[in-house]
Amino acid sequence: MQAEAMLKTHPNPLSVQKQLVACVEACFDCAHHCTACADACLAEDNVADLRGCIRTDLDCADICNTTARVLSRQTAFGESPAATQVKACRDACQKCAAHCEGHGDQNQHCALCAEACNRCVKACDDLLGEIDS
């Protein structure tokens, strides 16, 4: 992905660059999966049964997009609410993964979305492990 190339151009790169790049990329990937999953849920015959999944997908997509954008701002990183945002992202992804896993055996898009959410949870945890220490 292009996140690494762009983040490396910053004149004052952060010491957590590797984890930062991984988290930004995981957030954008998760947002894409969640948006596509919500759209696919809307096309299912049992759309009424998927309302909660759709809502969780869309919330998670918005939170992931916002998190990636916040993390892309490296200037005064330590003074920003980045850690709080990453924690919110991790929590949203955990909830979305759990919701999608409940539909994953019937809907492949839900299974793939859950996998993307779980990857994002790991990337958030890895970054938090470095910036919270």
Secondary structure, DSSP 8 states (H G I E B T S, - for coil): --HHHHHHT-SS--TTHHHHHHHHHHHHHHHHHHHHHHHHHHHSTTGGGGHHHHHHHHHHHHHHHHHHHHHT--TTGGGSSHHHHHHHHHHHHHHHHHHHHTTTTT-HHHHHHHHHHHHHHHHHHHHHHHH--
